Amino acid sequence: MNRLPLSVALISYNEEENIGKTLESIKDIASEIIVVDSGSTDKTVEIAKGYGAKVFIEEWKGYKDQKNSALEKCSQDWILFLDCDEVVSEELKEEIIKAIGKPEADGYLINRKTVYLGKPLNYAWQPDWNLRLVRKSANPKWEGGNVHEYLTIDGKIGRLKGFLFHYTYRDIKEHFNKVVQYSYLAALDMYKDGKKFKIRNIILNPTASFIREYFLKKGFMDGIRGFIVAVSATFYSFLKYIYLWEIQERDEKS
């Protein structure tokens, strides 16, 4: 298969269990693979170089800045940004080939389908559209805070068929540890943006999160996995506002 004028960009840290599957799924279409690693102590860098990746070791700057650093190093006309635990499906790969060969937009949204505890979710965390394939000339840039960073471009945006399979948390322990971590980072972002804690937030928002994931998105159709996802969304929302209260209290006392 002929390589596309495509750079694939990733950031990594101790991803030896995942990065090989990710790079295997795009190795035959990418002309360039850029990996910005933040000091992995496992075989991540070795595996990436085995796929011909250009690896740059940089101190951790936060998700947004780390990803922007990777984007700046891309030299091809098109850029596909992937996380190290994502795998491009065959259908999506064909869509990428068509989109670059005969583009109708300057960037494309791709739907991530999460594989959770060994099984794909069809309702919970769905749909999960993300802008990932972009023209370099469209001024792509990662925006946002400590969490929930997002890619932006100047130009028209389309959608691609197929899935980007997201092989997320290895187990429930890792999942909920990440919930604790991300909820704290989200609270820091809210505080930086001037948002204030209100008691109703810890009552209404977690309840709304559960209803949205379990009932409105039909998470119950994914069985016990869908229920766990709904509970994790509830827990995330609750912790986020509790952390905001704690940060606010600490600042007022200092």
C-alpha positions as CSV (number, residue, x, y, z in Angstrom):
1,M,0.0,0.0,0.0
2,N,1.3,3.5,-0.9
3,R,2.0,5.7,2.0
4,L,-0.2,8.8,2.4
5,P,1.0,12.4,2.9
6,L,0.1,11.7,6.5
7,S,1.9,12.3,9.8
8,V,0.6,10.3,12.8
9,A,1.2,12.2,16.1
10,L,1.1,10.7,19.6
11,I,2.2,11.5,23.1
12,S,3.4,8.7,25.4
13,Y,4.5,7.6,28.9
14,N,5.0,4.0,29.8
15,E,2.7,2.7,27.0
16,E,4.5,-0.5,26.1
17,E,1.3,-2.6,26.5
18,N,-0.6,-0.4,24.0
19,I,1.5,1.5,21.6
20,G,2.5,-1.5,19.4
21,K,-1.2,-2.2,18.5
22,T,-1.8,1.5,17.8
23,L,1.2,1.8,15.4
24,E,0.5,-1.5,13.8
25,S,-2.9,-0.2,12.7
26,I,-1.5,2.8,10.8
27,K,2.0,1.7,9.8
28,D,1.1,1.0,6.2
29,I,-0.5,4.4,5.5
30,A,1.6,6.9,7.5
31,S,4.6,8.5,5.9
32,E,5.7,9.8,9.3
33,I,5.1,8.9,12.9
34,I,5.9,11.5,15.6
35,V,6.0,10.4,19.2
36,V,6.6,12.9,22.1
37,D,7.5,10.8,25.1
38,S,7.7,12.2,28.6
39,G,10.4,9.9,30.0
40,S,9.1,6.4,29.8
41,T,10.9,3.8,31.9
42,D,9.6,0.8,30.0
43,K,10.0,-0.2,26.4
44,T,7.7,2.4,24.9
45,V,10.4,4.3,23.1
46,E,12.0,1.1,21.8
47,I,8.7,-0.2,20.4
48,A,7.9,3.2,18.8
49,K,11.4,3.3,17.1
50,G,10.8,-0.2,15.9
51,Y,7.9,1.2,13.8
52,G,10.1,3.9,12.4
53,A,8.8,6.6,14.6
54,K,10.7,9.8,15.3
55,V,10.8,10.0,19.1
56,F,11.3,13.2,21.1
57,I,11.9,13.0,24.8
58,E,10.4,16.0,26.6
59,E,9.4,16.9,30.1
60,W,5.7,16.7,30.8
61,K,4.0,20.0,30.1
62,G,0.3,19.0,30.4
63,Y,-1.9,17.2,27.8
64,K,-2.6,20.3,25.7
65,D,1.0,21.6,25.5
66,Q,2.5,18.1,25.0
67,K,0.1,17.4,22.1
68,N,0.8,20.8,20.5
69,S,4.5,20.0,20.7
70,A,3.8,16.8,18.7
71,L,1.8,18.7,16.2
72,E,4.5,21.2,15.6
73,K,6.9,18.4,14.6
74,C,4.7,17.0,11.9
75,S,5.9,17.7,8.3
76,Q,3.2,16.0,6.1
77,D,0.1,17.7,4.6
78,W,-2.3,15.8,6.8
79,I,-2.0,14.9,10.5
80,L,-3.8,12.1,12.4
81,F,-3.6,12.4,16.2
82,L,-3.9,9.2,18.2
83,D,-3.7,8.2,21.8
84,C,-1.5,5.2,22.6
85,D,-4.5,3.1,23.5
86,E,-6.4,3.7,20.3
87,V,-6.5,1.4,17.3
88,V,-7.7,2.4,13.8
89,S,-10.3,0.0,12.4
90,E,-10.1,-1.3,8.8
91,E,-13.2,0.6,7.8
92,L,-11.8,3.8,9.3
93,K,-8.5,3.3,7.6
94,E,-10.2,3.1,4.2
95,E,-12.1,6.3,5.1
96,I,-8.9,8.1,5.9
97,I,-7.4,7.0,2.6
98,K,-10.5,8.3,0.7
99,A,-10.6,11.6,2.7
100,I,-6.9,12.4,2.0
101,G,-7.1,11.2,-1.6
102,K,-10.2,13.3,-2.4
103,P,-10.7,15.8,0.5
104,E,-14.1,17.4,1.0
105,A,-13.1,19.1,4.3
106,D,-10.1,20.5,6.2
107,G,-10.6,18.2,9.1
108,Y,-12.6,15.1,10.1
109,L,-14.4,14.0,13.2
110,I,-13.8,10.3,14.2
111,N,-16.0,8.3,16.5
112,R,-14.2,6.5,19.3
113,K,-15.7,3.2,20.4
114,T,-14.5,2.2,23.9
115,V,-13.5,-1.3,24.6
116,Y,-14.2,-1.6,28.4
117,L,-13.3,-4.6,30.5
118,G,-12.8,-6.7,27.4
119,K,-16.0,-5.7,25.5
120,P,-16.9,-2.9,23.2
121,L,-19.5,-0.4,24.5
122,N,-22.4,0.3,22.1
123,Y,-24.3,2.9,24.2
124,A,-22.3,4.1,27.2
125,W,-19.7,6.8,26.2
126,Q,-21.3,6.8,22.8
127,P,-21.1,8.6,20.5
128,D,-17.7,10.0,21.1
129,W,-16.8,12.2,18.1
130,N,-13.4,13.8,18.1
131,L,-11.6,16.0,15.6
132,R,-8.4,13.9,14.9
133,L,-7.6,14.0,11.1
134,V,-6.7,17.5,10.0
135,R,-4.8,19.4,7.3
136,K,-1.6,20.9,8.5
137,S,-2.5,24.1,6.5
138,A,-5.7,24.5,8.5
139,N,-3.7,25.7,11.6
140,P,-4.5,22.8,13.9
141,K,-4.1,23.5,17.6
142,W,-5.0,21.8,20.9
143,E,-7.0,24.0,23.2
144,G,-8.5,23.5,26.7
145,G,-7.3,23.0,30.2
146,N,-5.7,20.3,32.3
147,V,-8.3,17.8,31.1
148,H,-10.8,17.7,28.2
149,E,-8.3,19.2,25.7
150,Y,-9.7,19.5,22.2
151,L,-8.3,20.0,18.7
152,T,-9.3,23.0,16.6
153,I,-8.7,24.1,13.0
154,D,-9.6,26.9,10.6
155,G,-11.8,25.4,8.0
156,K,-14.6,23.0,7.1
157,I,-15.1,19.9,9.3
158,G,-16.6,16.6,8.1
159,R,-17.1,13.1,9.5
160,L,-15.6,9.7,8.8
161,K,-17.2,6.3,9.0
162,G,-15.6,3.5,11.0
163,F,-14.4,3.4,14.6
164,L,-11.3,4.4,16.5
165,F,-11.3,1.6,19.0
166,H,-10.3,2.9,22.5
167,Y,-8.7,0.2,24.6
168,T,-9.2,2.0,27.8
169,Y,-8.6,1.0,31.5
170,R,-7.1,-2.4,32.2
171,D,-9.4,-2.9,35.2
172,I,-11.8,-1.2,37.6
173,K,-9.0,0.0,39.9
174,E,-7.2,1.8,37.1
175,H,-10.5,3.3,35.9
176,F,-11.5,4.8,39.3
177,N,-7.9,5.9,40.1
178,K,-8.1,7.9,36.8
179,V,-11.5,9.3,37.8
180,V,-10.0,10.7,41.0
181,Q,-7.0,12.1,39.1
182,Y,-9.1,13.7,36.3
183,S,-11.8,15.1,38.6
184,Y,-9.1,17.0,40.6
185,L,-7.5,18.4,37.4
186,A,-11.0,19.5,36.3
187,A,-11.6,21.2,39.6
188,L,-8.3,23.1,39.2
189,D,-9.5,24.3,35.7
190,M,-12.9,25.4,37.1
191,Y,-11.2,27.3,39.9
192,K,-8.8,29.0,37.5
193,D,-11.8,30.0,35.3
194,G,-13.4,31.7,38.4
195,K,-16.2,29.2,39.0
196,K,-17.4,29.0,42.6
197,F,-18.6,26.0,44.6
198,K,-22.4,25.8,45.3
199,I,-24.0,23.1,47.4
200,R,-26.5,22.3,44.7
201,N,-23.7,21.2,42.4
202,I,-22.9,18.1,44.5
203,I,-26.6,17.1,44.5
204,L,-27.9,17.9,41.0
205,N,-24.9,17.5,38.8
206,P,-23.9,13.9,39.8
207,T,-27.6,12.9,39.6
208,A,-27.8,14.4,36.1
209,S,-24.6,12.6,35.1
210,F,-26.0,9.2,36.0
211,I,-29.3,9.8,34.3
212,R,-27.5,11.0,31.1
213,E,-25.2,8.0,30.9
214,Y,-27.5,5.2,32.1
215,F,-30.9,6.3,30.7
216,L,-30.6,8.9,28.1
217,K,-27.6,7.3,26.4
218,K,-29.1,3.8,27.1
219,G,-26.1,2.7,29.1
220,F,-28.3,0.0,30.6
221,M,-28.1,-1.8,27.2
222,D,-24.4,-2.4,27.9
223,G,-25.2,-4.5,31.0
224,I,-23.0,-4.3,34.1
225,R,-20.4,-2.3,32.1
226,G,-22.9,0.4,31.3
227,F,-23.9,0.6,34.9
228,I,-20.2,0.9,36.0
229,V,-19.7,3.7,33.5
230,A,-22.8,5.6,34.8
231,V,-21.6,5.3,38.4
232,S,-18.1,6.5,37.4
233,A,-19.6,9.5,35.7
234,T,-21.6,10.2,38.9
235,F,-18.5,9.8,41.1
236,Y,-16.5,12.1,38.7
237,S,-19.0,14.8,38.9
238,F,-19.3,14.6,42.7
239,L,-15.5,14.6,43.3
240,K,-15.0,17.5,40.9
241,Y,-17.2,19.8,42.9
242,I,-15.9,18.5,46.3
243,Y,-12.3,19.2,45.1
244,L,-13.5,22.7,43.9
245,W,-14.8,23.4,47.4
246,E,-11.5,22.2,49.0
247,I,-9.4,24.3,46.7
248,Q,-11.6,27.3,47.3
249,E,-11.5,26.8,51.1
250,R,-7.7,26.4,51.1
251,D,-7.2,29.5,49.0
252,E,-9.5,31.6,51.2
253,K,-7.5,30.6,54.3
254,S,-4.1,31.3,52.8
